[in-house]
Amino acid sequence: MPTIDRRQFLVVGSLAALGIGLTACTTDGDWVAIEASALDDLRKRLHGTVLIPGDDGFTNAWMPTNGRYRDTVPMVVARVADETDVVACVNWAREHNIQPVPRGGGHNYAGLSTTTGLIIDLSKLNAVTIDTDAATMVTGGAASNGDIFGASTGGGLILPGGTCLSVGIGGLALGGGIGYHTRWAGLTADLLTGTRMVTASGDIALASASKNPDLFWASRGGAGGNFGINTEFTFDLVPVPTGDIVYYRFDWRGADAALAMFSAVDALEQTAPPEFVASGMAQATPVGADGPREAIDVMLRGQFLGSIDDFMSLIAPLLAAAPPAKQQIVAQPFWETAKIFTSAEATNHSWGDISRYTDAALPASALQKMVDLVVDTPSRTETDNAAMFMLGWVGGDVVDRFDRTETAYVHRGMKNMVRPSPVWSNTADAGVADDLMDWTDDVISVFDPHTPRESYQNFPNRRIDDWAQQYYAENLDRLIDVKAEWDPDNLFHSEQSIPTAAS
Ligand SMILES: Cc1cc2nc3c(=O)[nH]c(=O)nc-3n(C[C@H](O)[C@H](O)[C@H](O)COP(=O)(O)OP(=O)(O)OC[C@H]3O[C@@H](n4cnc5c(N)ncnc54)[C@H](O)[C@@H]3O)c2cc1C
């Protein structure tokens, strides 16, 4: 699909001002001229705002967090004010054969909330209401983690979510939603009890266990941008621990410590109780006098919902294998710890993470190769480098209370998630990005023989050839059926959207 650069946009923008027309991508990838009158028509239909190139706020309204996709500039952004606006946008897009793409927080890893057509900016649909008696939460279709966290902090209930304040609930919940609270409280999607959706035909559909159960099933892991535009979500909430819990963080330096840490954490995750949560990372830093093996920052942090004594017993094998250079272990109220975990702010750079679930401990040889690859990271500057993550967020009895086909999120029975995480500045040479992505492929090929070929749909990557199988596995056929029923003409599509028919 062709993209349009900023200069071309200034041209088409001024043509629009003269009432001549704008160029946009159609729903099937061809190019058409859109009359300025069509834009006026959109403006008249909305309570919210219509933005075109050159308007104040235009760029912020569509710019994806992942800088790799910053050149896919939309023809028009509709910043909707309410659900009626969403209906109007969907109808307008269909009538004018323009690709409509919902945008919540804009954090999709693969830039799937970008288009050269119409961005439906849902950011104003960010209300959050908590009913403490019923232990439920109702959110707008694009409330952010920050909005939800702000409404919950200090109270007795939590919706388990992710780490980044600006991630939107639409993308997060529809694709799963994992984080530091998943192991004890469940996935965000697991707590979903109902949603309102604007369909491709511009109608409102409700989905819950009793209304449109297939659509409800698909809304719990089938990922955003597939079936319609969700304007509201209802969740059950989970009571938070009342006493102190354990927050911990350990730091090391060097490849040997990285190997010891990853090996010990991977072993722990095979049997650890849901109360134990760990996230480990080894980051290649600029090489100093001690050489590339030493220039690696290693970190493990997490929480334990129990006493410090029980935590120390659990973690003893790790501390014996890899005595930390620095350590912090504190008992503190739940929300003090939760604040540490939900504090990340997204920065605009480029990245290309690929995730893999594991369902058993990785062999020592694979972990060794993985760490050797961190040592051999092709670029190790402050801005262009790579890290290896091991996210022990994804398994345990609470996640596994659903079986693999009970919701569209299929990745049950998993123990861990490994994720090579390359990052580079938006102005880096293409060669830097290519080398880092080749490195990512090399890391994934180390895991290939030892893991199920399953990848998290909320960490999508356009490099994954069999992405539909990796994101949805045995749930793919049912998701295709739901797509065919709710969006038979494939109005809501992207590079990695669920197809309307099996290929
Ligand atoms: C810095 C960062 C940190 C992250 N941390 C975590 C984490 O801790 N845990 C985790 O599970 N994930 C995490 N993610 C991944 C995140 O969950 C997904 O990228 C999610 O899809 C982002 O949602 P969004 O609304 O912000 O993004 P968008 O790019 O706006 O949307 C994502 C997809 O959903 C669609 N969409 C958005 N809103 C709606 C809606 N209301 N109705 C229908 N479709 C919609 C979009 O069209 C797009 O296809 C992180 C991502 C980033 C960039």
The ligand as an SDF file (V2000), in Angstrom:
LIG
                    3D

 53 58  0  0  0  0  0  0  0  0999 V2000
    5.4670    0.9360   25.5470 C   0  0  0  0  0  0  0  0  0  0  0  0
    4.5090   -0.2170   25.4820 C   0  0  0  0  0  0  0  0  0  0  0  0
    4.2820   -0.9770   26.6140 C   0  0  0  0  0  0  0  0  0  0  0  0
    3.3930   -2.0470   26.5640 C   0  0  0  0  0  0  0  0  0  0  0  0
    3.1750   -2.7870   27.6990 N   0  0  0  0  0  0  0  0  0  0  0  0
    2.3180   -3.8290   27.6700 C   0  0  0  0  0  0  0  0  0  0  0  0
    2.0660   -4.6070   28.8260 C   0  0  0  0  0  0  0  0  0  0  0  0
    2.6350   -4.3810   29.8790 O   0  0  0  0  0  0  0  0  0  0  0  0
    1.1750   -5.6350   28.7280 N   0  0  0  0  0  0  0  0  0  0  0  0
    0.5240   -5.9250   27.5640 C   0  0  0  0  0  0  0  0  0  0  0  0
   -0.2710   -6.8540   27.5490 O   0  0  0  0  0  0  0  0  0  0  0  0
    0.7510   -5.2030   26.4600 N   0  0  0  0  0  0  0  0  0  0  0  0
    1.6220   -4.1800   26.4880 C   0  0  0  0  0  0  0  0  0  0  0  0
    1.8540   -3.4530   25.3580 N   0  0  0  0  0  0  0  0  0  0  0  0
    1.1740   -3.8590   24.1330 C   0  0  0  0  0  0  0  0  0  0  0  0
   -0.2290   -3.2770   24.1060 C   0  0  0  0  0  0  0  0  0  0  0  0
   -1.0820   -4.0010   24.9290 O   0  0  0  0  0  0  0  0  0  0  0  0
   -0.7670   -3.3730   22.6980 C   0  0  0  0  0  0  0  0  0  0  0  0
    0.1070   -2.6890   21.8440 O   0  0  0  0  0  0  0  0  0  0  0  0
   -2.1630   -2.7720   22.6050 C   0  0  0  0  0  0  0  0  0  0  0  0
   -2.7640   -3.2450   21.4360 O   0  0  0  0  0  0  0  0  0  0  0  0
   -2.1030   -1.2710   22.5840 C   0  0  0  0  0  0  0  0  0  0  0  0
   -3.3790   -0.7250   22.6030 O   0  0  0  0  0  0  0  0  0  0  0  0
   -3.5530    0.8130   22.1940 P   0  0  0  0  0  0  0  0  0  0  0  0
   -4.9920    1.1210   22.2160 O   0  0  0  0  0  0  0  0  0  0  0  0
   -2.6350    1.6400   22.9930 O   0  0  0  0  0  0  0  0  0  0  0  0
   -2.9570    0.7880   20.7310 O   0  0  0  0  0  0  0  0  0  0  0  0
   -3.5990    1.0750   19.2530 P   0  0  0  0  0  0  0  0  0  0  0  0
   -2.4050    1.0180   18.4090 O   0  0  0  0  0  0  0  0  0  0  0  0
   -4.3770    2.3340   19.3180 O   0  0  0  0  0  0  0  0  0  0  0  0
   -4.5520   -0.1160   19.0820 O   0  0  0  0  0  0  0  0  0  0  0  0
   -4.1050   -1.4630   19.0020 C   0  0  0  0  0  0  0  0  0  0  0  0
   -5.0070   -2.2230   18.0340 C   0  0  0  0  0  0  0  0  0  0  0  0
   -6.3160   -2.2780   18.5460 O   0  0  0  0  0  0  0  0  0  0  0  0
   -7.2240   -1.5300   17.7340 C   0  0  0  0  0  0  0  0  0  0  0  0
   -8.0700   -0.8040   18.6790 N   0  0  0  0  0  0  0  0  0  0  0  0
   -7.7090    0.1060   19.6030 C   0  0  0  0  0  0  0  0  0  0  0  0
   -8.7680    0.4800   20.3230 N   0  0  0  0  0  0  0  0  0  0  0  0
   -9.8210   -0.2170   19.8580 C   0  0  0  0  0  0  0  0  0  0  0  0
  -11.2000   -0.2740   20.2020 C   0  0  0  0  0  0  0  0  0  0  0  0
  -11.7030    0.4630   21.1980 N   0  0  0  0  0  0  0  0  0  0  0  0
  -12.0110   -1.1020   19.4950 N   0  0  0  0  0  0  0  0  0  0  0  0
  -11.5110   -1.8650   18.4950 C   0  0  0  0  0  0  0  0  0  0  0  0
  -10.2220   -1.8520   18.1280 N   0  0  0  0  0  0  0  0  0  0  0  0
   -9.3860   -1.0420   18.8100 C   0  0  0  0  0  0  0  0  0  0  0  0
   -6.3660   -0.6940   16.8040 C   0  0  0  0  0  0  0  0  0  0  0  0
   -6.9710   -0.4760   15.5450 O   0  0  0  0  0  0  0  0  0  0  0  0
   -5.1290   -1.5710   16.6660 C   0  0  0  0  0  0  0  0  0  0  0  0
   -5.3560   -2.6020   15.7130 O   0  0  0  0  0  0  0  0  0  0  0  0
    2.7310   -2.3710   25.3590 C   0  0  0  0  0  0  0  0  0  0  0  0
    2.9670   -1.6000   24.2200 C   0  0  0  0  0  0  0  0  0  0  0  0
    3.8640   -0.5460   24.2720 C   0  0  0  0  0  0  0  0  0  0  0  0
    4.1390    0.2350   23.0310 C   0  0  0  0  0  0  0  0  0  0  0  0
  1  2  1  0
  2  3  1  0
  2 52  2  0
  3  4  2  0
  4  5  1  0
  4 50  1  0
  5  6  2  0
  6  7  1  0
  6 13  1  0
  7  8  2  0
  7  9  1  0
  9 10  1  0
 10 11  2  0
 10 12  1  0
 12 13  2  0
 13 14  1  0
 14 15  1  0
 14 50  1  0
 15 16  1  0
 16 17  1  0
 16 18  1  0
 18 19  1  0
 18 20  1  0
 20 21  1  0
 20 22  1  0
 22 23  1  0
 23 24  1  0
 24 25  2  0
 24 26  1  0
 24 27  1  0
 27 28  1  0
 28 29  2  0
 28 30  1  0
 28 31  1  0
 31 32  1  0
 32 33  1  0
 33 34  1  0
 33 48  1  0
 34 35  1  0
 35 36  1  0
 35 46  1  0
 36 37  1  0
 36 45  1  0
 37 38  2  0
 38 39  1  0
 39 40  1  0
 39 45  2  0
 40 41  1  0
 40 42  2  0
 42 43  1  0
 43 44  2  0
 44 45  1  0
 46 47  1  0
 46 48  1  0
 48 49  1  0
 50 51  2  0
 51 52  1  0
 52 53  1  0
M  END
$$$$
